[in-house]
Amino acid sequence: MIVKQFYLECLAHASYMIGDEETKTAVVVDPQRDIDQYLQEARVHGWRIRSVFLTHFHADFLAGHLELQKQTGADISMGSKAHTDFPIISFKDGEVLKFGCVKIKVLETPGHTPESISLVVYDLATSSERPYCVLTGDTLFIGDVGRPDLMASVGTTADELGSQLFDSLRNKLMLLPDETLVYPAHGAGSMCGKNLSSETVSTVGKQRWENYALQPMTREEFIGLVTADQPEAPAYFGYDAKMNREAHQTLEVVVNNSLTPLPLEMVLELQQNDAQILDVRKAVDYAGGHLKGSLNIGLMGKFATWAGTLLEPKRPMVLITEPGMEKEAIERLGRIGFDHVVGYLDGGMQALLNRPDLLQKGQRISAQMLAELLSTTHPPTVVDVRAEKEWEAGHIDRSLNIPLPHLAEQVQRIPEGTPVVVHCASGYRSSAALGILERAGRTQAMDLIGGYDAWITTWGHPKHKLQSECTTSCAK
């Protein structure tokens, strides 16, 4: 038996392939939507992919089950509580799939979602009684457990799911032998929990000892603990969970339909008709010059998460990219089911060379310059677009905290008539914020180069005070 993990950093997503060398058969678990790596792995080993398991309806990405089915003819398998509008094979609690020396036992482990399952994997060449590993989906993470609050919008309360999660962990997963390897569907950076480790594999015994949610406590204490202080779920989570239940176009079709060069005149016409203009270049390039009304979400950061937070999934979208990056941008949007890209600006920013009337430049400011401005009698308003917890951990004195997901709806909180400096931690989110402020008419906003990290590097600990001439107090 061979178990291989595939880890997608930008979504902190782990998928798996379990292959049997005797029968040359494999299954794929929780695949990402672009499936070439699984097909390549199957070719290398000479495997036939017979089944695709989804541990639950994922909210943070669109899975590749339909793509794999189309390419390989594989069955799609889920737990018995999953209901879809495409054919699936349903597995009840305790049911087994066996091929060659591989045995996969399905455990129904509701809690993160009602239909969640975990897959206990046995290498029969070693032992038919003691499992080799368990693929826990979003039920159990390394250092955390799946958040139970994402289903409130469809009528299932966090307390109800929290109670189910308590039972799934203690009455099923924690009964496995200590040496059983734990392979979750997500790692650090995922919004599906609040304390995920950067490690991608652990053991049941280690999690029993170290995981805060698995320590001795009452059901009520557990529910209170796992429902408290969860990060705000990105806006697209409900959309993706719904799409994973439904039949939809494969990513190949989406890319072919979207990879269309558009002349500038057509882009402007689409923009006038409410299309979203997404510039995926680096923040420094966006600041150097961009199409008025465009939004910057750089490909080199947490692109999918912020695209899913700031964009509307069903509104038409036009991309502005560096030449040659169009397909990657479309595929990465497709990973979260944002399939309504109608094309990209032909020639990129070169198309605007003779149209300075369409060009907007972003103003950028260093930490040193900001400190000088804050020491004047008319200091700028500093808008911190980090999450509230980040702001509470340390912030520039008198800054206004408006987390990026809420900036567009709360622009009116920013005083008019004074300069505005916007920042995040490093400069990635603040570049998107600059575009949001420009669209709201705040075209004189400035972006703090390097964000709060640069401020701390320049001025030390957040509680450090500047020299006495900074009478307005530049740091906290």
N, C-alpha and C positions, 0 to 999 in steps of 0.2 A: 504494500500500500504506500502511496505517496500523497502527502498533503502539502499543498503549496498555497502560501498567502500572497495576495496581490494588494499592495497598499497605495492608495491614491492620496498624496499629501494635501492637495488643495481642498479636498472635501473630508480629510481625515477618515477615509473610508477603507475598510478592509473587506476583500472578497476572497473566495477560496475555491480551490479545485482539488477534488479527491479522486485519485486514479488508482486503478487496479492493473498491475502489470500482467497478471495471469489472463484476464479476459479482455484486456485492452479497452477497458470501459472507464468512463469518468462521469462525475457530476460536478456542477458548478453551483456555488452558494452565494447569494446576494451579489450578482455581477453588476459592474458599472455598465453604462449604456453603450460605450464604445468597446466592442468585444474582441478586437483583433488579438489581444494578448492571450485570451483563452483559446482561440482558434490556433494560434501559433504553438502554444504549449501542447495542445492535443496533437498537432502535426509532429512535433518533436518526438513524442512518445508513441505515436501511432494509435492514440486513443480515439474512441467514439464517444462523444458527449451524449449520454442517454437521458439525462435529467437536469433540470435547473430548479433549485430550491430557493424560495424567498422565505426568510424567517418571519417577515411581517410586511405590511405595506409601509415602506420607507417614506419618510416625510422630507428628508434633506437631499434626496437625489432620485432621479428616475432610473430604475433598474433596467438591466439589459436582457430580461427574460424573453421578451418578444423577439428581439434581435437574434438571440441564440436559437430560439425555436425555428425562426425562419431559415437560418443558416445551416442548422444541423438536424432539424426534425425532433429535437429533444422535447420530452414532456416537461410541463411546468408543474411543480409540486409545492403545496402549502399545507398549513394546518387545517383542521376540519372546520374551524370557525371563520375561515377566510371565504369571502364571496366576491366573485369577479364576473365581468361580462365576457371573458374568454375561457376556454376549457382548461381546467386544472385537475390534477390528481390530489385528492384530499387525504391527509394522513391523520388518523386519530392518535390520541396519547398512547404511547407504547408500541405503536406499529413500526415495522422494520422494513427497510429496503436493503437487500443483500445482493452483492455481485462479486464473484471470485472470493478474495480474502477480505473484502470490505463489508462491514455491517454498519448501517446507519439506523439508530433508534431515535424516533421522534418523541420529544417531550413537549407537551403543551405547557408553555410558561407565560401566561398572560400577565400583564402588569404595565409594561410600556404601552402596549396596545392589546385589545382583547384577543386578537388572533395570533399573537406572538408564539413562536416555537423555538426550541433549541435542538440541536442535532448532536447526539452522542455517537461518536465514531469509534468503532472497534477494528483493530487490525487482527483478523482471525489467524494470521500466521504466527502471531505472538500470544494472543489470549482471546478467548471468546467470552470471558467473564469480566475482565477489567478493561475499561475503555482507554483508548489512546488519547483522545481529546474530546472536547465539547465545543461546538460552534454555538455561541450564545446570542447571536444577533445583537439586539439592543436591550436584552434583559439584564445581562451582567457585563460590565466593562472592567478594565483593569483600573482598580481604584475607585470605582463608582458603579452605579446601577442606572438602568434606563429611567428617564424622567416620566412620571405618570400623568403629566398635566397637559399633554398635547391633544387629547381627545375631547376636551371640554366643549369644543365648538360643535361636536356631533352628538352631544347628550350624555357622554360618559364622564363622570366626575373624577377629579384627581384622587379623591379619597377612595372611591370604589376601585380604581385601578391600583392605587397604592396598596390596598389590602390584598388584592390578587398578587401583586408583585412580592409582597411579604411571604405569601404561601409558596409561590414559584421558586423563590430563592432557597427558603429553608426546608421545604418538603420535597424538593426535586434536585436542584443543582448542587446544594450543599451536602447531599447524600452521596455524591460521587466520590470516589477515592481521591485522597489528597494529591496524588501524583498526576491526576488527569490534567492535561494541558487545557488552558482556557484561551479560546480564540474568539474575540468579540468582533462586531461589525464596525466599530469606530474607535478612534484614539483621541489624544489631546487635540483640542481645536474644534471638535464637534459640538454643536449646540444641543445634542441629544442627551447631555448630562452636564454636570457642573464641576466635576473633579476628576476628569479622565486623565489617565497617565499617558506619557509619551511612549511607554512600552507597548508592544503589540502582541505579546504573548505572556501568559503567566500560568499558574497552576491553581487548582481548587484550594489546596492547602494554604498557599500564600495569600490568596484572596480572603480565605476564612480568617486569617490572622491579621491582615493589613487593611482590608477594605472597611471604611467607616460604616457602611450600610449593612455589613454582615456581622457586626458585633452584637452581643446579647442585649436585647431591648424588647419592649412590648410592641404589639402591633400598632398601637396608637403613637408611641414614640417614633417608630419607624416611619409611619405615614407623615408625621409632622416634619421629620428630618429630610425625607426625600422630596417633599413638595416645597420646602422653603428655599428661597434664594436661587431659584433656577434662572438662568439667563433668558432674556427675552427671545422668544422664538421668531426667526425671520418670517416675513410675511408670506413667503412662498410655500411654507411647510404644508399647509392644508391643501394647496393646489397640487403638490407632488404626490401626497398620500392618495388623493382622489385619482390622479392620472395613473398611478401604479395599479389601481383596481380596474382600469378601463383598457380596452383595445385602442391602440393609437399607431400612428405612423412610426416606422423604424427610423433610427438615426441616419441611416444611409439615404433614405428618401428625403429627410429633412435637409441634410447637407446639400444634396443635389438641387433641391428647390431653392435653397438660400444663397448658394454660391454664385451670385449674379452681380456683375459690375454695373453700377448705376452712374450715369452722368450727373454732374453737379445740379443741373436744372431739375432733373427728376428727384434728386434728394431734397432740394428746396421745396418742391411741390409736395412731396410726401410729408415733410416737416410741417408745412402749412396745414396739412390734413391730419395732424395730430400723431404722426409717427414719432417714435422715440429715437433720438440720435445718440448712439453710444460710441464714445471715443475710448478705445482700449489701450492707448499708448501710455508711456510712463508719465508720471505727474509733471516732471520737468519739461517734457515735450509738449504736454497739454498747456502748461503755463506759457510756453514760448509762442503759442498761437493755436487757436482752435475755432471751429465753426461756432458762431453764436448760437446759443440754445442747446449745445451738446452737453452731455454728461460724461465725466471721466471716471471709469472704473478700470484700473490697469490690469492687464492679463497676468502680470508678474506677482500679484498679491492674492488675497482670498477672493478671487474674481467671482466664482459662482455664488458664494454666500452673499456678497454685496450686490451682485446683479439681481439675485432673487429677492433681496430686501428693498432695493430702490426702484426696480423696474416693474412694469405691469406685464404679466406673462402673455396676455392675449392681444396686447396692442402691437401693431406693426413696428418693426425695429430696423434701423439702418446702422451699419457699422462703419466706423472710421478706424483704420488700422495702419500699422506699418506694412508696406508691400510684402506679400507672402504670408501674412499672419491671419488672413481672412478665414481660412478653413479651421484653424485652431480655435479662433474665437467662436465660430458657429458651433463646433463640436462641444466646447466647454459650456456654452449656453444650453446646448441640447442635453447635457448631463443632468440638468435640473428641469428639463422639459420646456424650456423657453424656445419654442420652435417657430416663432413668427418673425424671423429675420427675413426681410424681403430682398436684401442685397447689401452691398457695401459701396462706399464712395470710390468710384473708379479713379485710380491714381493717388488716392489718399489725400493728404494735405497739399500735394502739388497742384491739385485741382483748384485751389484757392489763390494761387500765385498772383493772378490778375484781378482778384476780387477783394481788395482790402476792406471794402464795406461790409464784408461777411465775416471778417476776422476779429476775434476777441483775444486779447492777451491777458494772462493772469499775473497779478502782482504778487511778488514773494518778498518775504522779509526775514532777516536773520534774528536769532535770539538776542544778539547784542543790540541791534537796531530797535527791537521791540522794547527792551529794557529802557533804552533812551526815551522812547516815546511815552512809556508808562511814567516816566519821571517828570513829564511836562505838566502844565496846568490844565491841558485838555487831552488827556490820555485816550487812546482808542478803546473800544469795547472788545474784550477778548472772548471769543466764543469757542468753547471746548466741546468738540463733538464726540468725545469718547463716551463709553458707557458710564452710568452713574457710579458704579463701584470703582472704576478707574479714577474718576474725578475725586471720589472720597479718599482714595489712597494718597493723593497728592495732586495739587493743581496750582496754577498761577493765581496769585491773590486777586480777588474781585472778578475772576473770570465767570462767565455765564455758561452753565452746563446745559447743552441741548444735544442729547445723543443723536447721531446721524440719522437713524431711522425716522426721527420725528422732526427733523430740521425743516422740511418743506411745510409742514402744518403749523410750525411754531415760529416762523420767521418774524412774526409781529412782536415777539418778545425782545427782539434786538432793537435797541434805540436807533431812531433815524437821526440823521444830521451829524453823526460822528463817525470817524473811521472805524472799520471793523477788521480785526485780525482773527482768523479762524485756524484752529489746530486740532490734531489728534495726537496719537502717540509718536508716529514716525513720519507722517506726511502722506500716507496712502488714502486714508478716509477723508482728510481735509481737502484733497484735490477734488473729490466728489462733492464735498460740501461747497467748495468754491463755485462749481457749476450750478448747484441748487440755488445759491444766493444770487448768482448772476441772473438766473431765470426769474427770480423774484424782484429784479430791478436793483439789487445791491451790487452794482458792477464795480464799485471801488473797494470791495473786500480784498484783503491781503491774506496770503497763506504763509504760516510760520514754517520756514524751511527746517525739516527734520523733526518738527512737532515737539511734543513735551520732552521726548528723549534728548533733543538738542538743548532745550531749556535747562534740563537738569545737568547735562554735561557742561554747560557754560557756567551755571550758577550753583551747582552742587545740590545738596539734599533739599527736597521741597520745602523744608522748614527754614532753610537758610535765608537770611535777609541780606539784601544788597547794601552797598555803602549808603551813607546817610543822605547823599544827594538824591537817591531814589525815594523821595518822601512818600510817594503813593504806594510803596511796598510792591516789589515786582515778583516776589515768590512767597510761598507759604510752606 
